Amino acid sequence: MLKIQNLCKSFGAIKATDNVSLSIDQGTIHALIGPNGAGKTTLISQLSGYMQPNSGTITFNGFDLLTLPAHKRPHAGLVRSFQITSVFPELTVLDNICLVLQSMCGQAQSIFRMAKADLSERNEAQEILNRVGLGDKANSLTGNLSHGQKRQVEIAMALATKPKLLLLDEPMAGMGAEESRQIMTLLNTLRTSVTMLLVEHDMDVVFKLADKISVLVYGRVVASDTPENIRKNQDVQEAYLGGNELNPKVKRC
Amino acid sequence: MKYTHHTRFLIGCLLALILLPWLFHATDSSYLVSTFTRLIIFAIAAVSLDLLIGYTGLVSFGHAAFLGVGAYTVGILSFHAYEETTFLGLPGTLSGLTAIPLAVLLSALVALIIGALSLRTKGVYFIMITLSFGQMLFFLFVSLEQYGGDDGMMMFDGRNTLPGLDLNDRVEFYYFCLTWFTLFFLFCTRLVRSKFGRTLAAIRQNEDRLSSIGINEYWAKLQIFVIAGIGAGLAGALSANHTEFISPDITHWTRSGDLMIVVILGGMGTLIGPVLGTFLFLLLEEFLPLILHSFGFDLLSEHWRFVFGPILILVVLYAKSGLYGMIFRKGG
């Protein structure tokens, strides 16, 4: 479904994405793990169009993604969520979702449709909120929610786009245990309809959900395999146990 | 609850504005009709600027440019009608049915060009680039020797003509402007509550998030920039008709500054606020010297800005969300 080939992105001398090739199969949950600073978010940003790579190709359903501007990618079915919560704080939770829905219907610039009058849109938004467990917060200002609840809004916004491929950048970071479990269940039920690239630090979540895991270290994919094989992999253990810092296999420059 | 509160206030204000000419006539102070015409025209421009500053978070410092485009369109057409010459092969006209729509159309066009370029920048750069475009137009108008250069030009034939309406009549012109003001205000009320209005609020709050939910924020911003330009262009066309005199001063950056002050003074992100701000600002400007004089402060009366400035600062400091906040937030 998504094919990344020889992708490179550097900031000065630092190679944040170093010749990455990955492919994500339809209907799978593909987890991306790696230590801090490995370039996971940078990769997501290139997939979602927030950054342009220096070289390499990305194809999405056989279509060259790099020619598509960021704001058109959600309409093609490729949607990201943010690691650092990014919501619209002065809108109600419901309006955050409605905003996404109106965008997907091509009505973001409609002057003559009143925002609060579109009942089917509001019902749909309420339903999405119920699914992520925020149904009772629909009319609160998003800025007044707890951090964990804002994370849920973030996921609800991503779902509202009806994505084909969902790029989840640490969706559970900062959530309470209860919410985290709820989101995990939700992602699990979505797996039949939505393909996912999941960046996550919580290994329990990763190993429970993922069909395939890729490990990113200093911008390079050091392993890409099934969860069982990743667990046994020597390179991965070194990356996580800090082995590569004592005996650097990967050059930084 | 708050909604009906607003509506009642607005209807009250509108009724007062409709009745004003009678009041002035009765108290033998008909010249005040002209003052209030000026207020209403300026309020149109202020409301249009607030669509950018208050609703979208775009601090445009060149809004007077569109006032100028509107005013000069009306002025140049009138000039050629008087001289019986042509402009680029086209005859001049005094007809309001041609001049005013053309003024609005040209403002929209200029807003489209300025917007398309300026909106590529953000934050402070956007403020500076809109300021520069405003000043560019100012110097363009100064350089138009044929149309009076920096002295400006008179509309010797008087105001635009309209079928069934005599704009040269003070009271009829007042109602003409009030009608446009009301229409524009109602349009904006709808606009900010529309789906597009919600997109604008989203741009103000978290611009970078929009492309990830499939919204092209550049087009949305350009659209509102053009709408605001249309509002100011309309105000410019009315203003030219009001004073029957057009000079580059109308596009000077201090005029853009006045518009910004009025918006902030009245309360950003509300439609009533800029109107209240305009009224306070222009009425103080008009009457503060007289008031000070009548209290015997002759020196201050001459340097009335010395009092004017602190009043504005106090309002902005102590009234949260400006005059609007003073009136509507206290009662809850």
Interface residues (C-beta under 8 A of the other chain):
Chain A: S48 G49 Y50 P69 A70 H71 K72 R73 P74 H75 V79 R80 F82 S86 V87 F88 P89 E90 L91 D95 C98 L99 V100 Q102 S103 M104 Q107 A108 Q109 S110 I111 F112 R113 M114 A115 K116 D118 M157 A160 T161
Chain B: R190 L191 R193 S194 K195 F196 G197 R198 T199 A201 A202 Q205 N206 D208 R209 L210 S211 S212 I213 G214 I215 N216 E217 W219 A220 Q223
